[in-house]
Amino acid sequence: MKKYHVTAILCLLLAIEAHAQFKNEGAYINITSGSSVKALDGVINADGGTLTVDGTLTTPADLTNTSGATLQGDGQYHIGGDWTNDATFSAGASTVTFEGDQGSTVTSGSDAFFNVALNKSGGNDLTLADDMGVNNTLEFQAADNYVVLGDHNLQVLDIVGYDASRHVRTIGTGFLVRTVGASPVVFPVGNSAYNPATLTNAGASDQYFLRVADALLSGGQAGDPLTADAVERTWFIEEGAPEGSDLTLSVQWNGSEELTNFDRSAAYVSHFTGGSWDTRPTASAGGSDPYTLSRTGIASLSPFAVFGGGFMPVIDISGIILWEHDAVTGVKDATVALTGDDTDTDLTPVEGTYSLTASNGSNFTVTPTKNINKLNGVTSADAVAIQQHVAGNNPITSPYKQVAADVNKSNSITAFDATIISQSLLGNASALTQFKTSWRFVPISHTMSIPPWGFPEKISLAGVNSNMPGQDFWGIKTGDVVDAYANPANLVAPPPLVLRVQDAVLQTGQDVTAVFRADQFDDLAAWQFALHFDPERLALGAIEPLGGLPLTQDHFGTYNQANGELRSVWSQAKGVALDEASRVFQLTFKVLEDGGMLSDALWLDDSGLPAYAYSSDLRESGVELVFAQATGTIDPTEAEGWRLLQNRPNPFTEETTIGFILPANGGCDAQLRIYDATGRELWRVDKYYPGDYNAERVRLDGITATGVLWYELTTPYGTQAKRMMRVAK
């Protein structure tokens, strides 16, 4: 089709009908007052052109203002298609009328209109593509004409001609924006139907944002749909600049929008505030389908709805469960139960938070429980602390730690609690049943006393009619009396307790006796460790305490002997000084299979019971097992003065520390490496190390290998290797 391109400075004085597109490419054009131009194929103002409309500009198609152009004037625009302003539009006192038999989309480009009229044939809407402003009047001139906001706002000074068949549709998140003062201001809005609202503000005049949605949710803007005792509509209202509003709100609805059991003779306008729908005195709705109801004295905003007097608000009861030891760490995997007039449950995440929902009643009880992994955080040091408390030489003074010490929930702390811990660590299943629960909980609002017995382990709520946040608990780990691992003073661990055994050659049918000697340890009050032997190569026979410590057969657990596990847990209130090479116990094995060394078939295993030693002041050390070379001597003092220690933690996921000891005056170049069962090297470091204790912190980032791994230390004094266990996340 032929186009008319206007490139000169023109004043159009007569009525012109362009049977083509009207395009201004950089010229200055003025459609003067009393003149008119009609472009059947649309209008384009581009390339820095200026189009002044003081008369009438008509197109049944699109108008586009772009490429640095200016559109201005006080005249009349009649637009049948889309309005697109990507440049400058100075509305003056103009009126833009959207008409015709097709829908129109408006891109205002942040430039406001002065007057806008909507006069389309039925079923054709005006849709916003961005936020739109009308500085004077929006007029609805024909039925079945709607301004559809989508997710964009429409700001208007005045609106006329609206009714149920012509109004602003708030489909999406967009708001109708109007200035409200002392006189009533109507917001003629609807979604699938017409649900206008009227605002009057006794406070400072301000801009208010309002939209209506076809849904009613338990949480205002989220949650489950409500299905009874209400009108299925929500009016969302916001204020431009909060300035002490004192609003009266009147809302309108249709009978078809009333949910089951809604009583319009006993209804009220509810405000979702403080996390719940509030209640108000009831009144009878006005009108006769549609119906209206008002609320006065509104000082805070969004959302609003209409409820019947029989509505019970959905109440959220929430809080957090924190570990009592540091008051920061959440307690994960606690089950929090709501009982009473309604029921609900929640499982706490790593943060320790919970949220319970009640839709009926007002009297509730909140009770947390957790009974998994009873031995988490429990060591033989806890048995020592209980023994010291019972003996009276180091009383437990924290009421929370007293609760932790009462592992059998007898409302007392006795030597039996220490026995339960020791036997449970040994693997005694019967003892573990005496651990009545893994965790106990006390409301943070409760002040604990000494003794603490009879403290509440739940929160009771009565007369609840709104959300109840802040229902918080302390979590107390049963059996975890000593938090030695969390003590900043122990960030650098003391030297380990070293148990030495003479290595030996394994020969079928013979007995081999492993004598466990301890290195010097000045103050030993407890230990715990698990030895693992290969049940296909060795059969455990006698277990004999040797007098270096006050050990008995009860300090050894053989409950998993068939799978090659032997545990030892010992504790007492007063520490013992061990001399170098103290004989502490011995194990006798029957050799079932020839070949290899005792050190190949016997090792410390951290997978079931971490290896720890404790002083009487409950300082934590590791436990290491060292085999002396099979040289014919059994005197461990003649063993070479260097050794590779067990990594810690073991098992580990990403990071572990490997320690080793060189002769006191024997600093040297050494190589430390990690490899898998196939011999593939995973990590390595070569450098000089001084004499005495050394350690390397190892991270296996980007390495996927898991299961049994090996680490090896090579020095001028020889090579030693140990096993480690890496587990997947």
Stockholm file with secondary structure:
# STOCKHOLM 1.0

chainA/1-729         MKKYHVTAILCLLLAIEAHAQFKNEGAYINITSGSSVKALDGVINADGGTLTVDGTLTTPADLTNTSGATLQGDGQYHIGGDWTNDATFSAGASTVTFEGDQGSTVTSGSDAFFNVALNKSGGNDLTLADDMGVNNTLEFQAADNYVVLGDHNLQVLDIVGYDASRHVRTIGTGFLVRTVGASPVVFPVGNSAYNPATLTNAGASDQYFLRVADALLSGGQAGDPLTADAVERTWFIEEGAPEGSDLTLSVQWNGSEELTNFDRSAAYVSHFTGGSWDTRPTASAGGSDPYTLSRTGIASLSPFAVFGGGFMPVIDISGIILWEHDAVTGVKDATVALTGDDTDTDLTPVEGTYSLTASNGSNFTVTPTKNINKLNGVTSADAVAIQQHVAGNNPITSPYKQVAADVNKSNSITAFDATIISQSLLGNASALTQFKTSWRFVPISHTMSIPPWGFPEKISLAGVNSNMPGQDFWGIKTGDVVDAYANPANLVAPPPLVLRVQDAVLQTGQDVTAVFRADQFDDLAAWQFALHFDPERLALGAIEPLGGLPLTQDHFGTYNQANGELRSVWSQAKGVALDEASRVFQLTFKVLEDGGMLSDALWLDDSGLPAYAYSSDLRESGVELVFAQATGTIDPTEAEGWRLLQNRPNPFTEETTIGFILPANGGCDAQLRIYDATGRELWRVDKYYPGDYNAERVRLDGITATGVLWYELTTPYGTQAKRMMRVAK
#=GR chainA/1-729 SS CCEEEECSCEEECSEEEESSEEEEESCEEEECTTCEEEETTCEEEETTCEEEESSEEEESSCEEECTTCEEECSSEEEESSCEEESSEEECTTCEEEEEESSCEEEECTTCCEEEEEEEECTTCCEEESSCEEEEEEEEECSSSEEEECTTSCEEEEEEESCBTTEEEECCSSCCEEEEECSSCEEECEESSSBCCEEEEESSSCEEEEEEEESCCBTTBSSSCBCCBSBBSCEEEEEESSCCCCCEEEEEEECGGGBCBTCCTTSEEEEEEETTEECCCCCBCCEESSSEEEEEEEECSCSCEEEEETTCCCCEEEEEEEEETTTSSSBCTTCEEEEEESSCEEEECCTTCEEEEEECSCSCEEEEEECCSCTTTTCCHHHHHHHHHHHHTSSCCCCHHHHHHHCTTCSSSCCHHHHHHHHHHHTTCHHHHTTCCCSEEEEETTSCCCSSCTTCCCSEEECSCCSCBCCCCEEEEETTCCCCGGGCGGGSSCCCCEEEEEECCBCCTTCEEEEEEEECCEEEEEEEEEEEEECTTTEEEEEEEECSSSCCCGGGEECTTGGGTEEEEEEEEEEEEEECTTEEEEEEEEEECSCSSBHHHHEEECTTTSCCEEECTTCCEEEEEEEEECCSSCCCGGGSCSCEECCCBSSSBSSEEEEEEEECTTCCEEEEEEEECTTCCEEEEEEEEECSEEEEEEEECTTCCCCEEEEEEEEETTEEEEEEEEECCC
#=GC SS_cons         CCEEEECSCEEECSEEEESSEEEEESCEEEECTTCEEEETTCEEEETTCEEEESSEEEESSCEEECTTCEEECSSEEEESSCEEESSEEECTTCEEEEEESSCEEEECTTCCEEEEEEEECTTCCEEESSCEEEEEEEEECSSSEEEECTTSCEEEEEEESCBTTEEEECCSSCCEEEEECSSCEEECEESSSBCCEEEEESSSCEEEEEEEESCCBTTBSSSCBCCBSBBSCEEEEEESSCCCCCEEEEEEECGGGBCBTCCTTSEEEEEEETTEECCCCCBCCEESSSEEEEEEEECSCSCEEEEETTCCCCEEEEEEEEETTTSSSBCTTCEEEEEESSCEEEECCTTCEEEEEECSCSCEEEEEECCSCTTTTCCHHHHHHHHHHHHTSSCCCCHHHHHHHCTTCSSSCCHHHHHHHHHHHTTCHHHHTTCCCSEEEEETTSCCCSSCTTCCCSEEECSCCSCBCCCCEEEEETTCCCCGGGCGGGSSCCCCEEEEEECCBCCTTCEEEEEEEECCEEEEEEEEEEEEECTTTEEEEEEEECSSSCCCGGGEECTTGGGTEEEEEEEEEEEEEECTTEEEEEEEEEECSCSSBHHHHEEECTTTSCCEEECTTCCEEEEEEEEECCSSCCCGGGSCSCEECCCBSSSBSSEEEEEEEECTTCCEEEEEEEECTTCCEEEEEEEEECSEEEEEEEECTTCCCCEEEEEEEEETTEEEEEEEEECCC
//
